[in-house]
Amino acid sequence: MSRRRGGKRRPGQRVESLLDQISGKADPPARERGINRWVGHRTLDVQRHQELFKSLVAQDFDFLMGQNFAAGQRTLADLLPQSVLGRAQNGHGWFTDEFGTPLQFPDATFERILSVLETIDPNLKGYLVRGRRGQMLTRFAEWLFEVMHTPKVELAIDGSPVFGVEFLAEAEVDTRDFLTGLVLAGFMDDWSTRKTAMLHHKRTFSGMPFLLGGGEIYLVDRERFELCGLQETGSTVLVEEQLHTLRDIGVLVRDPKALYSFPEHDQAFFRRRLGDGVSDDLAMIWVGAKFGYGAMLGAFVMDAIDTYDKYVLNLTWGGFDTHLAGLIQEHFLDREGEQLVCDRHLLDLIHFAAKRNDPCLNLSSSHRRFIQIERGARIPTLLNHWKFLQGQPVHDIKLGFSRIPAREFYGVARQRLQSIGVDVKEAEFIKTRQG
């Protein structure tokens, strides 16, 4: 086998080069040029600013718990610490100073958030929260295969709505439609599927090059991962050679059949291409328009699975959402001779919902946002989306973290649906008082 000229770098050199790139040390002049740029936030340290961190975490969690959601307090207590973590790392929510300057804690972790919250509620110890989240995923998968071949299914497990979402308790849907939505959402973040979508579609609705960002979830040895200081794997593109280096030094685990669990191991997102990904809101719209309400609820439930799977005790190679979607596909292939969902539908979903298709849209609601009843609304955001598809009046709310007006979002959604030959009535808005 021939080798490239210059020989192979020693492992030590490869590791040092990789860490320099991720930490930003590879280009000192560029960093020096940024000294006088405007800085729109303050970066703080959890340990050095411990009391401030504790106070802000408690206030932010209390604020979120007081919002209006279609879920009970016990469900929210296990869900919302994840939102607090993101807000702490990015300087959102209560993580600002008295002048409104964002206070970012890049070293905030799920465990550090919960170490504060467990002093308020002993049930919020890290291993308890991770354990409950994982048990929900496991029980859902068990239940799903129990009901998989019943014509209709009620979205309740052991007498409680799936993932504690109250409006699911009222839903009885076509089982095959529900499974279809699960599979579609289970693969829409899969990097290999996104790459195939770019190759298949090539162009946006307006004829521009169709490009997507994305990455992959890898299981890591937690101690080695932290010792390497790999904190920016979600924003720095890593190529195959660099990932190979991380496997060589034991940061990335190798055996997909082995059992991995927290805290010895963890999962991390590694970016493979820069750029925007998929709008979950538009994905729900496409699934609902193509396959109906049951499928839309399936896609929504798979989005919840992806959310809860981020912080569990027992880790799944490639992510629980993609793993479960693959099991469903394999099951139907064995039973019926073909997969439940064809590849073309997966590629079309990704193309339709890509943020940088046309018209562009910078919105992707989190699971929390989908079940939240926003100010000025009487129903959760997900059900507002369904009303739009039905041609019924919708609430004039703001969506997602970016607070996109519903008028703008439904206008974009309607234009994209028209691009694929689906005609939906222009959104009509319910007149409500802003309290």
N, C-alpha and C positions, 0 to 999 in steps of 0.2 A: 504494500500500500504506500503510495507516494505521500510525502509530507510537504507542507508549504515551506518556502524558504524562510530562513530565520530561526527555524527550530521551534520547539515548544517551550513556553515560559514555565519556569518552576512554579509549583503550587503557591509558594509564598508570594511570588511576584504577582501571580494572577489574583490572589486574594487581596493584596494591597491595592492593586489597580482598581478592582471592583469596589472596594470600600471607599476609595478616593472619589470615584464617580458618583456613588450614592450620596456621600456626605458633601459633595460640592467642591472638594479639594483639587479636582482635576484642572480647574481653570481659575487660579488665583487672580489674574487681572480682572476677570469679569466680576468677581466679588468685590474687589477694590473700587471698581467703577460704581458699585451700588451703594457706597457709603453715604452719599449725599441725597439718595432718593428719599421720597416721602414715605414714612413708615406709618401705616394705618392701624397698628395694633401694638400691644405690649406683650412680650413673651415672658411668662413666669415659670417658676419651678415648683412642683408640688411640695417637695420637702422644705425648700427655703421659705415658701409662702404658705405654709401648712394651714394656719388658722384661717387665712383668707380663702383658701381652696375649700376647706370644710364648710365655711359659711355659705359660699356661693353654690356648692353642690346641694346643700340642704335647701336653700332658697329656690334653686332651679327645679329640683325634684318636687318640692311642695307646690310650686306654681303649675307644673305640668299635671300633677295629680288632681289639681283643681279645675282643669279644663273639661269640656264636655265630650265624652267619648261613648261609643256604643260598646262598652265593655265595663266589667265590674272592677272594683278596686284591687282585688287580688290579682287579676290578670294584668292590670296596669302596673302594679308594683314590680312584676317580673319583666315587663316590657320596657318601661320608661327609663330605667337606669342606662340603657343603651342610648337613648336620646340625650340624656344628660352628658354622657361621655362625649358624644359628637359635639355638643355645644361647648363643653369645656375645652376640647382640643382646638376648636375654631373660633372661640370668643363670641359665641352667640348666646341669646337668651339673657340670663342674669349674669353672665360672665363679661361684665363691663365695669369700668370704674365710674366715679361720680360725674365724669365729663362725657360719658358715653363711649369712651375708647375701649375697643374689644380687648379682653384679657385672655390670652391663649395659654393653655397648659399642654404643650405637646407631649409631655411625659405622663399625662393622665391615662389611666387604664381602667378597664371594667372593674378589676379588683379594687383599685384605689377609690373608685366611685362608691362601690359597695361597702368598703371599709368605713366610709363616712355614714352611709345610710343604715348600716346595721346597728349603729348606736341609737338610731331612732326606732328601728323595728328589727328585732333579733332574727326575724324570718328572712331578712335580706342579707344574710351572710353569703359570701361568694359561692361556696360549694352548694348551698341550698338552692340558690337562684339558678345556677347552671344545671343542677340536677333536675329541678322542676321543668325547665325549658326542654331538656333532653328527653324527659319522660313524656312530655306532650308530643314530641316528634315521633317517638317510638310507638306510642299508643295510637297515634293517627295512622301510621303505616300499617299496624296490625288491623285496625278497624277497616281501613281501605280495602285490604285484600279479603276481608270477611264479606264485604258488601259489593265487591267489584262486579258481580254478574247478576245483581238484582236490577230490575228495570228502572226503579225509582229509588232514591235515597234521601233520607232526612239528614240534614247536616248537624247531627248531634251525636256525641259519644258519651256513653254512660250517663245519659240524662242531662248533659251540659252541651251548649253549642260549641262547635269546632273552634278551638283556640280562644274560647271565651268571648267570641264576637256575637253580640246579642241578636243582630238581625239574621244571623245564620240559623238561629233556633226556629225561625219561622219558615225556613226554606225547605221545600221538597223538590228535587230536581232530577232530570234524566241523568242516570248514572254515567252513561257513556259520554254525554256532554261535559259533565263535571270532570271526568278523567281526561278528556281532551284538553280542557283548560289547564289542568295540572301539568300535563306534558308540555304544552306550548310554553308556559311560563318557566317550566323547569329547565328548558334549553335556551331561553332567549339571552341569558348571560354567559352561556358557554362559549369560550373563546374560539374553539374550532368551528362551531356553528356560525359564529359571527364572521370568521374569515371566509367560510363558504358563501355566506350571504353577500359579502362584498364581491366575490368572484362571480356569483350568479347574476346579481342585479346590475352591478357596474355603474349605474347612473341613478341620480335622484329623480323625483317626479318632474323637475324642471330641466333635466339633462346635464346637470353638473356631476362630476365624479362622486360616486357614493363611497364614503369613507367612515369608518367607525373606530372608536377607541375601545380598549378592553384589556382584560388580563385573565389570570388564572389563580385559583385558590390552591396553595400548597400547604402540606403539613410540615411543620418545622420542629426541630429540637429546640425547645424554648430557651435553655441556658445558652446554647451556642448562638442562637439567633440574637439574643440580647447582648452577648459579648461582642458580636460583630457590629453592633450599633445600627442594624438595618431598620431604620425607622421610616424611610421614605420609599419603600418598595411599591407603594401605590401611585407615586407620582414620577418615578424614574423608570424608564424602559430598560428591561433586562433582556438580553439576547440569550440564545441557547448556550453559548459558550460560558456565559456568566452563571447561568443556572446549573450547568454541569460542574462548575467550580464549587458552587454551594453544596452540591451533592457530594463531591469529593471530600469536603471538609466536615461533612456530617450535619450541616445546617438543615438541608432538605432531606426528609426521610425517603427511602428507596422502595420499600416493600408495600405494594398496594393491598396485600392480603393480611398484613399484620394489624394488630389492634393498637390504637394510639389513644391516649387520654390526657386530659389536663390534670395537673400542671406540668408534667414532664414534657408534654408536647402541646402545640397550639397550631392554629391555622393562620395564614397570612395571605393577603392579596398581593400578587406580583403583576405589575403592569407589563403588557406585551406591546401595546401600541398606544401612543398619545392620541387624545381626541375624545369627543363626547360619545356616550354610549346610547342607551335606549331610554325613552321616556316610559316609565311604568304606567302613567295615565293613558298615554296613547295606545300602549299595549292592551290595556283593559278595554279600551274603545274598540280596537280591531277584533279582539276575541269575542266581545259581545255582539258586534255587528255581524261577524261571520258565523258564529256558532250558538249565539243566544245567551240567555241569563245564566243557565247552569254552567256553561263553559266559562263565563266571566267570573263567576264565583269560584270556580276551580283555579283560574289564574290568580285570583286574589288570595286564595288559601295557600297556593305555592309561594306567593310573595311573602306571606306570613312565615312560612317554613324557612325561607331564605333568611328572614330577619332573626328568628329565634335561634337558628343554627350557628349564628356568629359566635355565641357564647354558651357552650355546653361542656359537659365533662367528657363524654365519649365522642371522638372526632370521626368524621366520615371522609374518606378519600374523595376529593373532587367536590365536596359539598353535598349535604343531605338532599337538597332540592334536585340537583342533576342526577344524583344516584337514584332517587325514588322515581324520577321521570324515566330513567333508563330501565328500571325494573318493570314499570308498566308497559313500556314498549316491548320488552323481551317477553313478557307474559302473553301479550296478544299475538306476538309473532309465533310463539310456541303453540298457542291454542287455535289461532285462526289462519296462520300462514302468512300474515302480514302485520306490520306494526299498526297501532291505533291511529297515530298521526303521521302523515307522510312528510317527507323532508321539505317538499315545496311549501307547505303551510308554515313550517318553521322559518324558512328563509323569507317568505313574504311578510310574516309578522315582524321580524327584525327590520326589514326594509321600511315598512310602514311606520314603525314606532321610533326609528332612529331620530335623535334630536336634530341632527344636521341634514335630514331630508327637508323637503320644501312643502309649506313654509317652515322655517326653523322654529324650534321651541326649546327654551331652556327651563324645562320642568320635569321633575320625576318625584311624585309623592312617595313618601315612606309608608310603611304599614301603619304607623301611628297616624299619619295624615289621612289615610284612607278611611280609618274608623273614627276620625274626629268630626264632630258636628261644629263646623266653623261658625263664627259670628255671622248672624244674618241668615242662618240656615236652620232647618228643622230635621234634617236627615244627614247621615254621614256622607262624606265626599264620594265614596264609591257608588252609593245609590243615586247621588246627583248625576253621575256619569251615565248610569243606566236610564234615568229619566230623559236625558238628552237623546239617547239612542231611540227611545220610544216616541220621541216627538212631543213629550210632555213638558210643561213649564219647569224650569230649573231655578235654583237659588243663585243669586248674583254674589258669589263669594270670591275670596282670594285663595289660591291653591299652592300647596307645597311650601318649601322653605323660601323659594324665590317670590312667593306671594303674587303669582301671575293672576290677573283678573279672569274670572270665569268667561267673560265675554270674549277675551282674547283666545283662551284655550279652546273653547267650543268652536270659534271661528276657524282656527287652525285645523281642529279635528274634522270639521265639515269639509274643508277644502281637500284634506288628504283622503277622506272617504270618497269624495267625488273623483279623485284621481284613480281610484281602483274600481270605479263604477258602482259605488254604493251611494244612494241618494238619501240623505237625512235632512229633515226639516231644520231650517235656521232656528237657532236657540231662542226660545221665548223665556223671559225672566219673570219670576214671581216678585211682586212688589212687596217688600217688607221694610219695616222700620229698623234702622241700625240703632241697637241699644247702647 
